[in-house]
Each structure stands twice: as C-alpha cells, then as structure tokens.
Amino acid sequence: GEGRVAAAFFGDGAASEGDFHAAMNFAATLRSRTLFLCRNNGFAISTPVSQQYRGDGIAARGRAYGIPALRVDGGGARTLFHFESLPT
C-alpha cells in the first residue's frame, strides 16, 4: 500500500558495484518508495574512498538518478531523529 517503504542498507563498497546502480535505476524509474541507507566508513574492504570514486561521494549518485538524497552524520542521534525533514 501507499504507507509502505522498502529500506536497503549497504556499505560504501557496495556503491561501486553494478547491482547498486541497477537498484537505484529500478527504484527511480518505477518511482518506488525506497530508502537507501549507506554506511560509509571510508573503506570498501581495504580500499579507501579516495581510490573508490571521485566527486561528491555516494549521496550524489542518488541525485544523478533523480532520487532526492541527503548526507548525514549517522553518529549523531539528533541528526537521525530529524529524518522527517528529508527532501521529497
């Protein structure tokens, strides 16, 4: 129904895989209610993010697919509490 949302949790290394891009494209074209949550610890297995991608990080990839995106510090409880202010 309309009140349902799918959540996908992944790490920064997964964002460099083809399945990540397929999922983003699938969600965007079908306009699905999907929340993509990336835990970016700065390393994909043993590769630092500086060797994984250039540009404005992983949040920019969502915007590239036409999906509203927001980068937050997941270590801050107050930031996470205010998720209702996410762009729609």
C-alpha distance (Angstrom), angle and dihedral (degrees) to the residues before:
residue distance angle dihedral
G1 . . .
E2 3.78 . .
G3 3.82 93.8 .
R4 3.79 94.8 61.2
V5 3.78 128.3 99.0
A6 3.79 129.1 -175.1
A7 3.80 116.4 -140.7
A8 3.80 124.1 -154.1
F9 3.81 119.0 -167.4
F10 3.80 118.8 -164.2
G11 3.78 141.8 153.1
D12 3.77 128.6 -114.7
G13 3.81 91.2 -101.3
A14 3.81 91.2 59.1
A15 3.81 89.3 56.8
S16 3.81 88.0 70.3
E17 3.80 92.9 56.5
G18 3.79 126.6 94.2
D19 3.82 92.3 -121.5
F20 3.81 89.6 63.0
H21 3.80 91.9 55.9
A22 3.81 92.2 44.4
A23 3.81 90.3 52.3
M24 3.80 92.9 48.5
N25 3.79 92.2 48.1
F26 3.82 91.8 45.9
A27 3.81 92.5 50.0
A28 3.80 92.7 45.7
T29 3.79 97.9 47.7
L30 3.81 93.2 45.3
R31 3.81 91.3 41.8
S32 3.78 89.2 -132.3
R33 3.78 120.7 177.2
T34 3.79 96.4 -113.4
L35 3.78 127.9 153.9
F36 3.80 112.2 -155.1
L37 3.81 112.2 -159.8
C38 3.79 117.8 -171.0
R39 3.78 121.6 -166.3
N40 3.76 101.5 -153.9
N41 3.78 109.6 -170.4
G42 3.80 91.9 166.7
F43 3.81 96.3 -105.7
A44 3.79 132.8 80.1
I45 3.80 100.2 -153.4
S46 3.82 93.3 -51.8
T47 3.81 101.9 -23.4
P48 3.81 117.4 102.5
V49 3.80 117.9 -130.7
S50 3.80 89.9 -112.8
Q51 3.82 86.5 70.3
Q52 3.83 95.3 39.8
Y53 3.81 101.7 60.6
R54 3.78 146.3 -13.6
G55 3.76 124.9 -134.8
D56 3.78 133.3 42.4
G57 3.78 98.7 -24.8
I58 3.77 131.4 -107.3
A59 3.82 99.3 -44.0
A60 3.80 89.3 66.1
R61 3.79 89.3 61.1
G62 3.79 91.3 64.4
R63 3.80 90.9 51.8
A64 3.82 89.0 49.6
Y65 3.81 87.9 61.5
G66 3.81 91.8 47.5
I67 3.80 93.3 -103.4
P68 3.81 117.3 133.4
A69 3.80 108.6 -114.5
L70 3.75 136.9 -170.7
R71 3.79 130.4 -173.0
V72 3.80 115.4 -146.3
D73 3.78 137.0 170.0
G74 3.79 101.5 -108.3
G75 3.78 90.6 -161.1
G76 3.80 91.2 69.6
A77 3.80 112.3 84.5
R78 3.80 92.0 -163.0
T79 3.79 91.7 55.2
L80 3.79 92.5 50.4
F81 3.81 91.0 47.0
H82 3.82 90.1 60.8
F83 3.81 97.0 58.8
E84 3.81 90.0 122.5
S85 3.79 86.2 77.1
L86 3.81 92.0 64.8
P87 3.81 114.5 129.8
T88 3.80 114.7 -97.8
